[in-house]
């Protein structure tokens, strides 16, 4: 049988369609497998959200601060580690750090807060960070926050009515979540973001990665439920979390609230670049809480 010249392109087109269909099925299967693996292993979160380090490079003694090594347990049995640094005030800050490193990377900042504000500080590591057991997850960080607050409330030398939550970056999301369930004396958020989806779109605008991420950290929805005075600080040169992200949260929050722009500061250096005006803003917030 002779195939006409007109028939050959039709056969070739059908063959091309079959080939493309099969290739699409293979790609869909691979994507499905990747989604399954990402869901079961938390692979995406580990590479795009959490960057823990186990080794502590320093402790508060490097700057001459007295402190207590604290071990406490989350509700699921994970043993966590933190430092309690006494101050001159009856106000205690519960500090939720960002997504990288561990508490050993915060001792310089801790020293300045101690000297400038005189508050007691409880700084701890989430699961998987520093000496804390486990692997970080969104649910896990919330359990860790609950455990840290419960530990502070177990101390007779801590005023339970004067506990301020202080969260930076990822820690701001953890602090907001805790504040919706256990209202604090005050809530301080530095370099916060509205949600993980917001951050994924900011960091990878041409890579649709956010559907693969299980973690939400949806502070934009939660912050409207917080019934406590709020202070948000954000550097106007922050190239990781734009200052507009902090303003979105501020707009969604209830009164009383304040927004302080740290001029010239990036994502991690607000306490350095901000200088005395930065600490003046923190003291002013503390004074307003006392009134």
C-alpha positions, 0 to 999 in steps of 0.5 A, a space after each residue: 500500500 502506498 502512503 500519499 504525501 498528504 498521509 505522511 504528515 498525519 502519521 508523523 503528527 500522530 506519532 509526535 502526539 503519542 511521544 509527547 503524551 508519553 513524555 508528559 506522563 513520565 514527567 507527571 510521574 516524576 513530579 508526583 514522586 518528588 512531591 511524595 518524597 518532599 511530603 514524607 521527608 520534609 526535604 523542601 523545608 530543610 533546603 529552603 526554610 531551616 538552616 540549623 547548626 549543631 555546634 555552639 560557637 559561644 555562650 553568654 560568658 564570652 561577654 561576661 554575662 551570668 546565665 543558666 543552662 536550661 534543659 526542658 521538654 516539649 510535649 512530644 518528649 523532645 529535649 530542648 536547650 536554652 539560656 536564662 540570662 537574669 537582668 535588672 528588670 521584672 520584665 522577661 523576654 522570651 526570644 525566638 531566633 531566626 531560621 539559621 545557626 543557633 543561640 550561640 550566634 546571638 550572644 553579641 545581640 544578647 549582651 547589648 539587650 542586657 546592657 541597654 534594656 536590663 530585661 531578663 532573657 530566655 533564649 532557646 534553640 528549636 528542635 534540631 538547632 544547637 543542643 536541642 533534639 529532633 528535626 525542625 518542622 512548623 508544628 515542632 517549632 510551635 510545640 517548642 514555643 509552648 514548652 519554652 513559655 511553660 518553662 518560664 511560667 514554672 520559675 518563681 523568679 519570673 513575673 508571669 504577667 510580664 513576659 514579652 515575646 521577641 521574635 526575629 524573622 522566622 522566630 517572629 512567625 513562631 512568636 505570633 502563633 504563640 501570642 494567638 494562644 497565650 497572650 503576652 505582656 507585649 509582642 516585638 517582631 523584627 524583620 517579620 514576613 507574612 507567610 512562607 508562601 509570600 517568601 517563596 514568591 519573593 525569593 523564587 518568583 520564576 520557580 513555582 516552589 511554594 506548592 511543594 512546601 508544607 510549612 505555612 507560618 501564616 502570620 498575616 492571618 494570625 496577627 489580627 487575633 493577637 490581643 497585646 501591644 505590638 512593636 514591629 521593627 524592620 530595616 529599610 535595606 532588608 534585601 531578604 524580607 522587604 520592609 513592605 512585608 513588615 508593613 503588611 503585618 503591621 496593617 493587619 494587626 490590632 491597636 495598640 501597635 507601633 512600627 519602627 524603621 531601622 534606617 540603613 539596616 539589612 535583615 540581620 544587623 538592625 541592633 548594630 546599624 540601628 545604634 542608640 535610636 534602635 534601643 530607644 525605640 525598644 525602651 519606649 515600647 517597654 515604658 508604654 507597656 508599664 503604663 
